């Protein structure tokens, strides 16, 4: 996000991507035990109806429907070598 915020406003793709990543953001309040409610529209968007997974991802956490998360992780684990090669080509 830091790099994205520093990109020129004249770059449409940067503006579009920043909007895409933040348009559903909302402030939440925590109770005295550090808990918060996930807004209904975000629960619906993520399909959170049963068990969830709270996954660390670099500098953030992600909240997933448990079944969807495990399916997603299986797919990227199977493609891990291809992902690594692609990133290496980009210097990452």
Secondary structure, 3 states (H helix, E strand, C coil): CHHHHHCCCCCHHHHHHHHHHHCCCCCCCCCCCCCCCCCHHHHHHHCCCCCEEEEEECCEEEEEEHHHHHHHHHHHHHCHHHHHHHHHHCCC
